[in-house]
Amino acid sequence: MKYSVVEIVRASKMLCAGFFYRIKFTAKLPDQNDDDALTFRARIYDGITRLKVKSIRVVNAPATSPITGAPAVSPDCC
């Protein structure tokens, strides 16, 4: 499924041998209205030698969501 970002709700960064970003955003599928967008939380590590998505989670997904019950994406730790 290919989601499009509707809005960045909140973003913060922290310094730790690179930068650690926490981003909360809404995204929707191409055939959905903006009102149907889901809220996601992402954690991204932008280190000195690499960029890594640590996790992406859906926040309060409705029961009709195509990804309800899907586990969070949690790659290996940096």
PDB file of N, H, CA, C and O in Angstrom:
ATOM      1  N   MET A   1       0.834  -1.175   0.000  1.00  0.00           N
ATOM      2  CA  MET A   1       0.000   0.000   0.000  1.00  0.00           C
ATOM      3  C   MET A   1       0.884   1.246   0.000  1.00  0.00           C
ATOM      4  O   MET A   1       1.860   1.328   0.745  1.00  0.00           O
ATOM      5  N   LYS A   2       0.540   2.183  -0.819  1.00  0.00           N
ATOM      6  H   LYS A   2      -0.253   2.116  -1.425  1.00  0.00           H
ATOM      7  CA  LYS A   2       1.327   3.406  -0.913  1.00  0.00           C
ATOM      8  C   LYS A   2       0.525   4.567  -0.326  1.00  0.00           C
ATOM      9  O   LYS A   2      -0.471   5.003  -0.903  1.00  0.00           O
ATOM     10  N   TYR A   3       0.973   5.057   0.825  1.00  0.00           N
ATOM     11  H   TYR A   3       1.782   4.702   1.294  1.00  0.00           H
ATOM     12  CA  TYR A   3       0.315   6.164   1.507  1.00  0.00           C
ATOM     13  C   TYR A   3       0.934   7.490   1.092  1.00  0.00           C
ATOM     14  O   TYR A   3       2.115   7.560   0.751  1.00  0.00           O
ATOM     15  N   SER A   4       0.124   8.536   1.125  1.00  0.00           N
ATOM     16  H   SER A   4      -0.835   8.479   1.402  1.00  0.00           H
ATOM     17  CA  SER A   4       0.595   9.902   0.876  1.00  0.00           C
ATOM     18  C   SER A   4       0.453  10.690   2.160  1.00  0.00           C
ATOM     19  O   SER A   4      -0.566  10.583   2.843  1.00  0.00           O
ATOM     20  N   VAL A   5       1.453  11.477   2.497  1.00  0.00           N
ATOM     21  H   VAL A   5       2.280  11.564   1.942  1.00  0.00           H
ATOM     22  CA  VAL A   5       1.403  12.291   3.711  1.00  0.00           C
ATOM     23  C   VAL A   5       0.421  13.442   3.497  1.00  0.00           C
ATOM     24  O   VAL A   5       0.468  14.142   2.485  1.00  0.00           O
ATOM     25  N   VAL A   6      -0.471  13.621   4.480  1.00  0.00           N
ATOM     26  H   VAL A   6      -0.509  13.053   5.302  1.00  0.00           H
ATOM     27  CA  VAL A   6      -1.449  14.703   4.439  1.00  0.00           C
ATOM     28  C   VAL A   6      -0.934  15.885   5.246  1.00  0.00           C
ATOM     29  O   VAL A   6      -0.988  17.028   4.792  1.00  0.00           O
ATOM     30  N   GLU A   7      -0.428  15.604   6.456  1.00  0.00           N
ATOM     31  H   GLU A   7      -0.384  14.676   6.825  1.00  0.00           H
ATOM     32  CA  GLU A   7      -0.001  16.680   7.346  1.00  0.00           C
ATOM     33  C   GLU A   7       1.055  16.176   8.325  1.00  0.00           C
ATOM     34  O   GLU A   7       0.956  15.057   8.828  1.00  0.00           O
ATOM     35  N   ILE A   8       2.054  16.996   8.592  1.00  0.00           N
ATOM     36  H   ILE A   8       2.134  17.905   8.183  1.00  0.00           H
ATOM     37  CA  ILE A   8       3.001  16.728   9.670  1.00  0.00           C
ATOM     38  C   ILE A   8       2.391  17.345  10.923  1.00  0.00           C
ATOM     39  O   ILE A   8       2.226  18.562  11.001  1.00  0.00           O
ATOM     40  N   VAL A   9       2.056  16.510  11.898  1.00  0.00           N
ATOM     41  H   VAL A   9       2.190  15.521  11.834  1.00  0.00           H
ATOM     42  CA  VAL A   9       1.400  16.975  13.115  1.00  0.00           C
ATOM     43  C   VAL A   9       2.426  17.520  14.102  1.00  0.00           C
ATOM     44  O   VAL A   9       2.220  18.567  14.716  1.00  0.00           O
ATOM     45  N   ARG A  10       3.522  16.802  14.245  1.00  0.00           N
ATOM     46  H   ARG A  10       3.689  15.952  13.746  1.00  0.00           H
ATOM     47  CA  ARG A  10       4.533  17.183  15.224  1.00  0.00           C
ATOM     48  C   ARG A  10       5.859  16.530  14.844  1.00  0.00           C
ATOM     49  O   ARG A  10       5.890  15.407  14.341  1.00  0.00           O
ATOM     50  N   ALA A  11       6.942  17.243  15.089  1.00  0.00           N
ATOM     51  H   ALA A  11       6.917  18.155  15.498  1.00  0.00           H
ATOM     52  CA  ALA A  11       8.265  16.672  14.820  1.00  0.00           C
ATOM     53  C   ALA A  11       9.252  17.208  15.844  1.00  0.00           C
ATOM     54  O   ALA A  11       9.172  18.362  16.264  1.00  0.00           O
ATOM     55  N   SER A  12      10.176  16.353  16.236  1.00  0.00           N
ATOM     56  H   SER A  12      10.241  15.415  15.895  1.00  0.00           H
ATOM     57  CA  SER A  12      11.231  16.787  17.151  1.00  0.00           C
ATOM     58  C   SER A  12      12.503  16.033  16.794  1.00  0.00           C
ATOM     59  O   SER A  12      12.454  14.970  16.175  1.00  0.00           O
ATOM     60  N   LYS A  13      13.648  16.598  17.193  1.00  0.00           N
ATOM     61  H   LYS A  13      13.687  17.461  17.695  1.00  0.00           H
ATOM     62  CA  LYS A  13      14.906  15.901  16.965  1.00  0.00           C
ATOM     63  C   LYS A  13      15.781  16.027  18.196  1.00  0.00           C
ATOM     64  O   LYS A  13      15.671  16.972  18.977  1.00  0.00           O
ATOM     65  N   MET A  14      16.654  15.040  18.341  1.00  0.00           N
ATOM     66  H   MET A  14      16.743  14.273  17.707  1.00  0.00           H
ATOM     67  CA  MET A  14      17.537  14.963  19.495  1.00  0.00           C
ATOM     68  C   MET A  14      18.932  14.600  18.976  1.00  0.00           C
ATOM     69  O   MET A  14      19.062  13.807  18.044  1.00  0.00           O
ATOM     70  N   LEU A  15      19.944  15.165  19.563  1.00  0.00           N
ATOM     71  H   LEU A  15      19.839  15.810  20.320  1.00  0.00           H
ATOM     72  CA  LEU A  15      21.315  14.890  19.163  1.00  0.00           C
ATOM     73  C   LEU A  15      21.838  13.658  19.894  1.00  0.00           C
ATOM     74  O   LEU A  15      21.758  13.580  21.119  1.00  0.00           O
ATOM     75  N   CYS A  16      22.376  12.691  19.139  1.00  0.00           N
ATOM     76  H   CYS A  16      22.441  12.754  18.143  1.00  0.00           H
ATOM     77  CA  CYS A  16      22.967  11.485  19.745  1.00  0.00           C
ATOM     78  C   CYS A  16      23.842  10.789  18.704  1.00  0.00           C
ATOM     79  O   CYS A  16      23.391   9.857  18.037  1.00  0.00           O
ATOM     80  N   ALA A  17      25.072  11.229  18.566  1.00  0.00           N
ATOM     81  H   ALA A  17      25.439  11.986  19.108  1.00  0.00           H
ATOM     82  CA  ALA A  17      25.983  10.702  17.539  1.00  0.00           C
ATOM     83  C   ALA A  17      25.301  10.743  16.174  1.00  0.00           C
ATOM     84  O   ALA A  17      25.381   9.794  15.393  1.00  0.00           O
ATOM     85  N   GLY A  18      24.656  11.815  15.916  1.00  0.00           N
ATOM     86  H   GLY A  18      24.591  12.586  16.550  1.00  0.00           H
ATOM     87  CA  GLY A  18      23.820  12.014  14.743  1.00  0.00           C
ATOM     88  C   GLY A  18      22.537  12.657  15.255  1.00  0.00           C
ATOM     89  O   GLY A  18      22.556  13.356  16.268  1.00  0.00           O
ATOM     90  N   PHE A  19      21.449  12.433  14.577  1.00  0.00           N
ATOM     91  H   PHE A  19      21.434  11.866  13.754  1.00  0.00           H
ATOM     92  CA  PHE A  19      20.163  12.966  15.020  1.00  0.00           C
ATOM     93  C   PHE A  19      19.131  11.858  15.104  1.00  0.00           C
ATOM     94  O   PHE A  19      19.112  10.950  14.273  1.00  0.00           O
ATOM     95  N   PHE A  20      18.275  11.937  16.108  1.00  0.00           N
ATOM     96  H   PHE A  20      18.291  12.675  16.783  1.00  0.00           H
ATOM     97  CA  PHE A  20      17.175  11.002  16.298  1.00  0.00           C
ATOM     98  C   PHE A  20      15.890  11.820  16.155  1.00  0.00           C
ATOM     99  O   PHE A  20      15.644  12.736  16.940  1.00  0.00           O
ATOM    100  N   TYR A  21      15.074  11.490  15.155  1.00  0.00           N
ATOM    101  H   TYR A  21      15.274  10.747  14.517  1.00  0.00           H
ATOM    102  CA  TYR A  21      13.848  12.229  14.870  1.00  0.00           C
ATOM    103  C   TYR A  21      12.630  11.442  15.327  1.00  0.00           C
ATOM    104  O   TYR A  21      12.581  10.220  15.193  1.00  0.00           O
ATOM    105  N   ARG A  22      11.659  12.149  15.863  1.00  0.00           N
ATOM    106  H   ARG A  22      11.700  13.142  15.972  1.00  0.00           H
ATOM    107  CA  ARG A  22      10.339  11.590  16.166  1.00  0.00           C
ATOM    108  C   ARG A  22       9.331  12.436  15.406  1.00  0.00           C
ATOM    109  O   ARG A  22       9.244  13.647  15.608  1.00  0.00           O
ATOM    110  N   ILE A  23       8.573  11.791  14.535  1.00  0.00           N
ATOM    111  H   ILE A  23       8.644  10.807  14.371  1.00  0.00           H
ATOM    112  CA  ILE A  23       7.645  12.507  13.662  1.00  0.00           C
ATOM    113  C   ILE A  23       6.261  11.888  13.782  1.00  0.00           C
ATOM    114  O   ILE A  23       6.105  10.672  13.668  1.00  0.00           O
ATOM    115  N   LYS A  24       5.267  12.720  14.009  1.00  0.00           N
ATOM    116  H   LYS A  24       5.393  13.708  14.102  1.00  0.00           H
ATOM    117  CA  LYS A  24       3.870  12.291  14.028  1.00  0.00           C
ATOM    118  C   LYS A  24       3.207  12.937  12.818  1.00  0.00           C
ATOM    119  O   LYS A  24       3.268  14.155  12.650  1.00  0.00           O
ATOM    120  N   PHE A  25       2.571  12.117  11.970  1.00  0.00           N
ATOM    121  H   PHE A  25       2.522  11.128  12.106  1.00  0.00           H
ATOM    122  CA  PHE A  25       1.992  12.641  10.740  1.00  0.00           C
ATOM    123  C   PHE A  25       0.724  11.880  10.376  1.00  0.00           C
ATOM    124  O   PHE A  25       0.490  10.774  10.862  1.00  0.00           O
ATOM    125  N   THR A  26      -0.085  12.480   9.520  1.00  0.00           N
ATOM    126  H   THR A  26       0.105  13.379   9.124  1.00  0.00           H
ATOM    127  CA  THR A  26      -1.257  11.793   8.994  1.00  0.00           C
ATOM    128  C   THR A  26      -0.978  11.445   7.542  1.00  0.00           C
ATOM    129  O   THR A  26      -0.310  12.194   6.829  1.00  0.00           O
ATOM    130  N   ALA A  27      -1.500  10.297   7.110  1.00  0.00           N
ATOM    131  H   ALA A  27      -2.043   9.688   7.689  1.00  0.00           H
ATOM    132  CA  ALA A  27      -1.309   9.832   5.735  1.00  0.00           C
ATOM    133  C   ALA A  27      -2.548   9.078   5.290  1.00  0.00           C
ATOM    134  O   ALA A  27      -3.300   8.551   6.109  1.00  0.00           O
ATOM    135  N   LYS A  28      -2.749   9.035   3.987  1.00  0.00           N
ATOM    136  H   LYS A  28      -2.139   9.464   3.321  1.00  0.00           H
ATOM    137  CA  LYS A  28      -3.938   8.376   3.432  1.00  0.00           C
ATOM    138  C   LYS A  28      -3.566   7.612   2.174  1.00  0.00           C
ATOM    139  O   LYS A  28      -2.524   7.851   1.564  1.00  0.00           O
ATOM    140  N   LEU A  29      -4.433   6.695   1.802  1.00  0.00           N
ATOM    141  H   LEU A  29      -5.280   6.501   2.297  1.00  0.00           H
ATOM    142  CA  LEU A  29      -4.289   5.983   0.543  1.00  0.00           C
ATOM    143  C   LEU A  29      -4.767   6.900  -0.585  1.00  0.00           C
ATOM    144  O   LEU A  29      -5.536   7.826  -0.329  1.00  0.00           O
ATOM    145  N   PRO A  30      -4.336   6.667  -1.817  1.00  0.00           N
ATOM    146  CA  PRO A  30      -4.704   7.565  -2.921  1.00  0.00           C
ATOM    147  C   PRO A  30      -6.207   7.722  -3.132  1.00  0.00           C
ATOM    148  O   PRO A  30      -6.654   8.792  -3.546  1.00  0.00           O
ATOM    149  N   ASP A  31      -6.988   6.694  -2.862  1.00  0.00           N
ATOM    150  H   ASP A  31      -6.624   5.825  -2.527  1.00  0.00           H
ATOM    151  CA  ASP A  31      -8.437   6.766  -3.102  1.00  0.00           C
ATOM    152  C   ASP A  31      -9.233   7.263  -1.892  1.00  0.00           C
ATOM    153  O   ASP A  31     -10.464   7.227  -1.921  1.00  0.00           O
ATOM    154  N   GLN A  32      -8.574   7.720  -0.844  1.00  0.00           N
ATOM    155  H   GLN A  32      -7.574   7.749  -0.820  1.00  0.00           H
ATOM    156  CA  GLN A  32      -9.248   8.195   0.366  1.00  0.00           C
ATOM    157  C   GLN A  32      -9.279   9.722   0.419  1.00  0.00           C
ATOM    158  O   GLN A  32      -8.464  10.405  -0.200  1.00  0.00           O
ATOM    159  N   ASN A  33     -10.253  10.232   1.183  1.00  0.00           N
ATOM    160  H   ASN A  33     -10.916   9.677   1.686  1.00  0.00           H
ATOM    161  CA  ASN A  33     -10.316  11.661   1.469  1.00  0.00           C
ATOM    162  C   ASN A  33      -9.318  11.977   2.576  1.00  0.00           C
ATOM    163  O   ASN A  33      -8.888  11.084   3.306  1.00  0.00           O
ATOM    164  N   ASP A  34      -8.949  13.256   2.699  1.00  0.00           N
ATOM    165  H   ASP A  34      -9.298  13.982   2.106  1.00  0.00           H
ATOM    166  CA  ASP A  34      -8.048  13.671   3.770  1.00  0.00           C
ATOM    167  C   ASP A  34      -8.627  13.371   5.144  1.00  0.00           C
ATOM    168  O   ASP A  34      -7.881  13.117   6.090  1.00  0.00           O
ATOM    169  N   ASP A  35      -9.965  13.397   5.262  1.00  0.00           N
ATOM    170  H   ASP A  35     -10.571  13.603   4.494  1.00  0.00           H
ATOM    171  CA  ASP A  35     -10.622  13.116   6.546  1.00  0.00           C
ATOM    172  C   ASP A  35     -10.447  11.665   6.987  1.00  0.00           C
ATOM    173  O   ASP A  35     -10.601  11.357   8.169  1.00  0.00           O
ATOM    174  N   ASP A  36     -10.132  10.782   6.065  1.00  0.00           N
ATOM    175  H   ASP A  36     -10.007  11.031   5.105  1.00  0.00           H
ATOM    176  CA  ASP A  36      -9.955   9.357   6.372  1.00  0.00           C
ATOM    177  C   ASP A  36      -8.501   8.998   6.679  1.00  0.00           C
ATOM    178  O   ASP A  36      -8.179   7.822   6.850  1.00  0.00           O
ATOM    179  N   ALA A  37      -7.636   9.984   6.749  1.00  0.00           N
ATOM    180  H   ALA A  37      -7.897  10.939   6.610  1.00  0.00           H
ATOM    181  CA  ALA A  37      -6.209   9.741   6.965  1.00  0.00           C
ATOM    182  C   ALA A  37      -5.958   9.109   8.328  1.00  0.00           C
ATOM    183  O   ALA A  37      -6.644   9.411   9.305  1.00  0.00           O
ATOM    184  N   LEU A  38      -4.975   8.238   8.377  1.00  0.00           N
ATOM    185  H   LEU A  38      -4.417   7.992   7.583  1.00  0.00           H
ATOM    186  CA  LEU A  38      -4.541   7.604   9.623  1.00  0.00           C
ATOM    187  C   LEU A  38      -3.392   8.407  10.210  1.00  0.00           C
ATOM    188  O   LEU A  38      -2.670   9.086   9.481  1.00  0.00           O
ATOM    189  N   THR A  39      -3.220   8.332  11.525  1.00  0.00           N
ATOM    190  H   THR A  39      -3.807   7.780  12.117  1.00  0.00           H
ATOM    191  CA  THR A  39      -2.113   9.003  12.187  1.00  0.00           C
ATOM    192  C   THR A  39      -1.003   7.991  12.442  1.00  0.00           C
ATOM    193  O   THR A  39      -1.252   6.901  12.957  1.00  0.00           O
ATOM    194  N   PHE A  40       0.213   8.356  12.082  1.00  0.00           N
ATOM    195  H   PHE A  40       0.415   9.241  11.664  1.00  0.00           H
ATOM    196  CA  PHE A  40       1.381   7.502  12.252  1.00  0.00           C
ATOM    197  C   PHE A  40       2.391   8.198  13.144  1.00  0.00           C
ATOM    198  O   PHE A  40       2.415   9.425  13.236  1.00  0.00           O
ATOM    199  N   ARG A  41       3.228   7.399  13.804  1.00  0.00           N
ATOM    200  H   ARG A  41       3.208   6.402  13.729  1.00  0.00           H
ATOM    201  CA  ARG A  41       4.386   7.902  14.545  1.00  0.00           C
ATOM    202  C   ARG A  41       5.607   7.178  14.011  1.00  0.00           C
ATOM    203  O   ARG A  41       5.630   5.951  13.913  1.00  0.00           O
ATOM    204  N   ALA A  42       6.615   7.952  13.669  1.00  0.00           N
ATOM    205  H   ALA A  42       6.597   8.948  13.748  1.00  0.00           H
ATOM    206  CA  ALA A  42       7.846   7.367  13.138  1.00  0.00           C
ATOM    207  C   ALA A  42       9.029   7.804  13.983  1.00  0.00           C
ATOM    208  O   ALA A  42       9.070   8.923  14.493  1.00  0.00           O
ATOM    209  N   ARG A  43       9.992   6.899  14.122  1.00  0.00           N
ATOM    210  H   ARG A  43       9.959   5.990  13.708  1.00  0.00           H
ATOM    211  CA  ARG A  43      11.262   7.209  14.794  1.00  0.00           C
ATOM    212  C   ARG A  43      12.361   6.913  13.789  1.00  0.00           C
ATOM    213  O   ARG A  43      12.449   5.805  13.259  1.00  0.00           O
ATOM    214  N   ILE A  44      13.197   7.906  13.531  1.00  0.00           N
ATOM    215  H   ILE A  44      13.126   8.806  13.962  1.00  0.00           H
ATOM    216  CA  ILE A  44      14.228   7.794  12.505  1.00  0.00           C
ATOM    217  C   ILE A  44      15.567   8.207  13.097  1.00  0.00           C
ATOM    218  O   ILE A  44      15.668   9.226  13.781  1.00  0.00           O
ATOM    219  N   TYR A  45      16.590   7.408  12.829  1.00  0.00           N
ATOM    220  H   TYR A  45      16.508   6.581  12.274  1.00  0.00           H
ATOM    221  CA  TYR A  45      17.943   7.722  13.287  1.00  0.00           C
ATOM    222  C   TYR A  45      18.778   8.131  12.081  1.00  0.00           C
ATOM    223  O   TYR A  45      18.925   7.355  11.137  1.00  0.00           O
ATOM    224  N   ASP A  46      19.319   9.326  12.105  1.00  0.00           N
ATOM    225  H   ASP A  46      19.200   9.956  12.873  1.00  0.00           H
ATOM    226  CA  ASP A  46      20.194   9.825  11.053  1.00  0.00           C
ATOM    227  C   ASP A  46      21.585   9.928  11.651  1.00  0.00           C
ATOM    228  O   ASP A  46      21.988  10.977  12.153  1.00  0.00           O
ATOM    229  N   GLY A  47      22.305   8.832  11.591  1.00  0.00           N
ATOM    230  H   GLY A  47      21.979   7.979  11.183  1.00  0.00           H
ATOM    231  CA  GLY A  47      23.616   8.755  12.231  1.00  0.00           C
ATOM    232  C   GLY A  47      24.732   9.318  11.370  1.00  0.00           C
ATOM    233  O   GLY A  47      24.503   9.811  10.265  1.00  0.00           O
ATOM    234  N   ILE A  48      25.920   9.235  11.888  1.00  0.00           N
ATOM    235  H   ILE A  48      26.106   8.834  12.785  1.00  0.00           H
ATOM    236  CA  ILE A  48      27.084   9.760  11.192  1.00  0.00           C
ATOM    237  C   ILE A  48      27.327   8.995   9.893  1.00  0.00           C
ATOM    238  O   ILE A  48      27.696   9.589   8.880  1.00  0.00           O
ATOM    239  N   THR A  49      27.124   7.695   9.923  1.00  0.00           N
ATOM    240  H   THR A  49      26.824   7.213  10.746  1.00  0.00           H
ATOM    241  CA  THR A  49      27.399   6.884   8.733  1.00  0.00           C
ATOM    242  C   THR A  49      26.169   6.266   8.081  1.00  0.00           C
ATOM    243  O   THR A  49      26.291   5.648   7.024  1.00  0.00           O
ATOM    244  N   ARG A  50      24.978   6.414   8.683  1.00  0.00           N
ATOM    245  H   ARG A  50      24.880   6.916   9.543  1.00  0.00           H
ATOM    246  CA  ARG A  50      23.801   5.789   8.079  1.00  0.00           C
ATOM    247  C   ARG A  50      22.508   6.446   8.543  1.00  0.00           C
ATOM    248  O   ARG A  50      22.453   7.131   9.564  1.00  0.00           O
ATOM    249  N   LEU A  51      21.480   6.208   7.751  1.00  0.00           N
ATOM    250  H   LEU A  51      21.525   5.652   6.921  1.00  0.00           H
ATOM    251  CA  LEU A  51      20.122   6.655   8.050  1.00  0.00           C
ATOM    252  C   LEU A  51      19.273   5.408   8.230  1.00  0.00           C
ATOM    253  O   LEU A  51      19.304   4.510   7.389  1.00  0.00           O
ATOM    254  N   LYS A  52      18.512   5.344   9.322  1.00  0.00           N
ATOM    255  H   LYS A  52      18.486   6.074  10.005  1.00  0.00           H
ATOM    256  CA  LYS A  52      17.750   4.130   9.609  1.00  0.00           C
ATOM    257  C   LYS A  52      16.380   4.467  10.182  1.00  0.00           C
ATOM    258  O   LYS A  52      16.273   5.248  11.128  1.00  0.00           O
ATOM    259  N   VAL A  53      15.334   3.877   9.611  1.00  0.00           N
ATOM    260  H   VAL A  53      15.421   3.242   8.843  1.00  0.00           H
ATOM    261  CA  VAL A  53      13.982   4.002  10.165  1.00  0.00           C
ATOM    262  C   VAL A  53      13.890   2.993  11.296  1.00  0.00           C
ATOM    263  O   VAL A  53      13.973   1.787  11.066  1.00  0.00           O
ATOM    264  N   LYS A  54      13.719   3.486  12.521  1.00  0.00           N
ATOM    265  H   LYS A  54      13.652   4.466  12.708  1.00  0.00           H
ATOM    266  CA  LYS A  54      13.678   2.613  13.691  1.00  0.00           C
ATOM    267  C   LYS A  54      12.310   1.961  13.858  1.00  0.00           C
ATOM    268  O   LYS A  54      12.220   0.769  14.149  1.00  0.00           O
ATOM    269  N   SER A  55      11.240   2.745  13.675  1.00  0.00           N
ATOM    270  H   SER A  55      11.313   3.714  13.439  1.00  0.00           H
ATOM    271  CA  SER A  55       9.899   2.182  13.783  1.00  0.00           C
ATOM    272  C   SER A  55       8.881   3.127  13.165  1.00  0.00           C
ATOM    273  O   SER A  55       9.084   4.340  13.098  1.00  0.00           O
ATOM    274  N   ILE A  56       7.782   2.538  12.715  1.00  0.00           N
ATOM    275  H   ILE A  56       7.617   1.553  12.769  1.00  0.00           H
ATOM    276  CA  ILE A  56       6.620   3.292  12.247  1.00  0.00           C
ATOM    277  C   ILE A  56       5.409   2.593  12.835  1.00  0.00           C
ATOM    278  O   ILE A  56       5.235   1.385  12.675  1.00  0.00           O
ATOM    279  N   ARG A  57       4.575   3.362  13.514  1.00  0.00           N
ATOM    280  H   ARG A  57       4.716   4.343  13.644  1.00  0.00           H
ATOM    281  CA  ARG A  57       3.388   2.794  14.158  1.00  0.00           C
ATOM    282  C   ARG A  57       2.150   3.585  13.774  1.00  0.00           C
ATOM    283  O   ARG A  57       2.206   4.798  13.572  1.00  0.00           O
ATOM    284  N   VAL A  58       1.027   2.874  13.676  1.00  0.00           N
ATOM    285  H   VAL A  58       0.982   1.888  13.840  1.00  0.00           H
ATOM    286  CA  VAL A  58      -0.262   3.529  13.461  1.00  0.00           C
ATOM    287  C   VAL A  58      -0.828   3.867  14.832  1.00  0.00           C
ATOM    288  O   VAL A  58      -0.813   3.030  15.735  1.00  0.00           O
ATOM    289  N   VAL A  59      -1.322   5.078  14.990  1.00  0.00           N
ATOM    290  H   VAL A  59      -1.334   5.758  14.256  1.00  0.00           H
ATOM    291  CA  VAL A  59      -1.895   5.530  16.251  1.00  0.00           C
ATOM    292  C   VAL A  59      -3.413   5.442  16.149  1.00  0.00           C
ATOM    293  O   VAL A  59      -4.011   6.069  15.275  1.00  0.00           O
ATOM    294  N   ASN A  60      -4.040   4.671  17.029  1.00  0.00           N
ATOM    295  H   ASN A  60      -3.554   4.161  17.739  1.00  0.00           H
ATOM    296  CA  ASN A  60      -5.504   4.557  17.092  1.00  0.00           C
ATOM    297  C   ASN A  60      -6.147   4.256  15.744  1.00  0.00           C
ATOM    298  O   ASN A  60      -7.019   4.999  15.294  1.00  0.00           O
ATOM    299  N   ALA A  61      -5.726   3.183  15.102  1.00  0.00           N
ATOM    300  H   ALA A  61      -5.016   2.580  15.467  1.00  0.00           H
ATOM    301  CA  ALA A  61      -6.297   2.800  13.806  1.00  0.00           C
ATOM    302  C   ALA A  61      -7.735   2.337  13.978  1.00  0.00           C
ATOM    303  O   ALA A  61      -8.018   1.545  14.877  1.00  0.00           O
ATOM    304  N   PRO A  62      -8.663   2.816  13.128  1.00  0.00           N
ATOM    305  CA  PRO A  62     -10.048   2.345  13.202  1.00  0.00           C
ATOM    306  C   PRO A  62     -10.144   0.884  12.773  1.00  0.00           C
ATOM    307  O   PRO A  62      -9.261   0.379  12.081  1.00  0.00           O
ATOM    308  N   ALA A  63     -11.207   0.212  13.181  1.00  0.00           N
ATOM    309  H   ALA A  63     -11.924   0.623  13.744  1.00  0.00           H
ATOM    310  CA  ALA A  63     -11.375  -1.211  12.875  1.00  0.00           C
ATOM    311  C   ALA A  63     -11.455  -1.467  11.378  1.00  0.00           C
ATOM    312  O   ALA A  63     -11.156  -2.575  10.934  1.00  0.00           O
ATOM    313  N   THR A  64     -11.849  -0.473  10.588  1.00  0.00           N
ATOM    314  H   THR A  64     -12.092   0.427  10.949  1.00  0.00           H
ATOM    315  CA  THR A  64     -11.972  -0.650   9.143  1.00  0.00           C
ATOM    316  C   THR A  64     -10.676  -0.374   8.400  1.00  0.00           C
ATOM    317  O   THR A  64     -10.634  -0.474   7.174  1.00  0.00           O
ATOM    318  N   SER A  65      -9.627  -0.033   9.116  1.00  0.00           N
ATOM    319  H   SER A  65      -9.661   0.048  10.112  1.00  0.00           H
ATOM    320  CA  SER A  65      -8.345   0.270   8.486  1.00  0.00           C
ATOM    321  C   SER A  65      -7.762  -0.987   7.844  1.00  0.00           C
ATOM    322  O   SER A  65      -7.860  -2.075   8.412  1.00  0.00           O
ATOM    323  N   PRO A  66      -7.153  -0.843   6.653  1.00  0.00           N
ATOM    324  CA  PRO A  66      -6.545  -2.016   6.014  1.00  0.00           C
ATOM    325  C   PRO A  66      -5.324  -2.542   6.756  1.00  0.00           C
ATOM    326  O   PRO A  66      -4.867  -3.648   6.467  1.00  0.00           O
ATOM    327  N   ILE A  67      -4.781  -1.777   7.709  1.00  0.00           N
ATOM    328  H   ILE A  67      -5.153  -0.879   7.944  1.00  0.00           H
ATOM    329  CA  ILE A  67      -3.593  -2.238   8.422  1.00  0.00           C
ATOM    330  C   ILE A  67      -3.831  -2.406   9.915  1.00  0.00           C
ATOM    331  O   ILE A  67      -2.876  -2.462  10.689  1.00  0.00           O
ATOM    332  N   THR A  68      -5.089  -2.488  10.329  1.00  0.00           N
ATOM    333  H   THR A  68      -5.865  -2.443   9.700  1.00  0.00           H
ATOM    334  CA  THR A  68      -5.380  -2.696  11.745  1.00  0.00           C
ATOM    335  C   THR A  68      -4.784  -4.020  12.199  1.00  0.00           C
ATOM    336  O   THR A  68      -4.912  -5.038  11.518  1.00  0.00           O
ATOM    337  N   GLY A  69      -4.148  -3.998  13.329  1.00  0.00           N
ATOM    338  H   GLY A  69      -4.044  -3.172  13.883  1.00  0.00           H
ATOM    339  CA  GLY A  69      -3.581  -5.212  13.890  1.00  0.00           C
ATOM    340  C   GLY A  69      -2.216  -5.553  13.331  1.00  0.00           C
ATOM    341  O   GLY A  69      -1.595  -6.525  13.762  1.00  0.00           O
ATOM    342  N   ALA A  70      -1.738  -4.765  12.373  1.00  0.00           N
ATOM    343  H   ALA A  70      -2.242  -3.975  12.023  1.00  0.00           H
ATOM    344  CA  ALA A  70      -0.405  -5.035  11.838  1.00  0.00           C
ATOM    345  C   ALA A  70       0.644  -4.617  12.853  1.00  0.00           C
ATOM    346  O   ALA A  70       0.513  -3.569  13.484  1.00  0.00           O
ATOM    347  N   PRO A  71       1.673  -5.417  13.016  1.00  0.00           N
ATOM    348  CA  PRO A  71       2.721  -5.038  13.982  1.00  0.00           C
ATOM    349  C   PRO A  71       3.488  -3.815  13.499  1.00  0.00           C
ATOM    350  O   PRO A  71       3.520  -3.518  12.305  1.00  0.00           O
ATOM    351  N   ALA A  72       4.091  -3.128  14.420  1.00  0.00           N
ATOM    352  H   ALA A  72       4.065  -3.369  15.391  1.00  0.00           H
ATOM    353  CA  ALA A  72       4.917  -1.972  14.063  1.00  0.00           C
ATOM    354  C   ALA A  72       6.155  -2.449  13.330  1.00  0.00           C
ATOM    355  O   ALA A  72       6.655  -3.543  13.590  1.00  0.00           O
ATOM    356  N   VAL A  73       6.637  -1.653  12.439  1.00  0.00           N
ATOM    357  H   VAL A  73       6.231  -0.764  12.228  1.00  0.00           H
ATOM    358  CA  VAL A  73       7.884  -1.941  11.748  1.00  0.00           C
ATOM    359  C   VAL A  73       9.007  -1.560  12.693  1.00  0.00           C
ATOM    360  O   VAL A  73       9.151  -0.387  13.036  1.00  0.00           O
ATOM    361  N   SER A  74       9.793  -2.511  13.113  1.00  0.00           N
ATOM    362  H   SER A  74       9.677  -3.465  12.834  1.00  0.00           H
ATOM    363  CA  SER A  74      10.872  -2.233  14.064  1.00  0.00           C
ATOM    364  C   SER A  74      12.175  -2.868  13.590  1.00  0.00           C
ATOM    365  O   SER A  74      12.504  -3.983  13.995  1.00  0.00           O
ATOM    366  N   PRO A  75      12.920  -2.164  12.734  1.00  0.00           N
ATOM    367  CA  PRO A  75      14.210  -2.704  12.301  1.00  0.00           C
ATOM    368  C   PRO A  75      15.168  -2.843  13.467  1.00  0.00           C
ATOM    369  O   PRO A  75      14.896  -2.355  14.564  1.00  0.00           O
ATOM    370  N   ASP A  76      16.271  -3.498  13.233  1.00  0.00           N
ATOM    371  H   ASP A  76      16.491  -3.894  12.342  1.00  0.00           H
ATOM    372  CA  ASP A  76      17.285  -3.681  14.272  1.00  0.00           C
ATOM    373  C   ASP A  76      17.736  -2.344  14.832  1.00  0.00           C
ATOM    374  O   ASP A  76      17.675  -1.315  14.158  1.00  0.00           O
ATOM    375  N   CYS A  77      18.177  -2.377  16.047  1.00  0.00           N
ATOM    376  H   CYS A  77      18.227  -3.213  16.594  1.00  0.00           H
ATOM    377  CA  CYS A  77      18.671  -1.163  16.692  1.00  0.00           C
ATOM    378  C   CYS A  77      19.939  -0.693  16.005  1.00  0.00           C
ATOM    379  O   CYS A  77      20.651  -1.476  15.378  1.00  0.00           O
ATOM    380  N   CYS A  78      20.208   0.592  16.132  1.00  0.00           N
ATOM    381  H   CYS A  78      19.629   1.229  16.641  1.00  0.00           H
ATOM    382  CA  CYS A  78      21.429   1.156  15.526  1.00  0.00           C
ATOM    383  C   CYS A  78      22.598   0.609  16.277  1.00  0.00           C
ATOM    384  O   CYS A  78      23.742   0.933  15.959  1.00  0.00           O
TER     385      CYS A  78
END
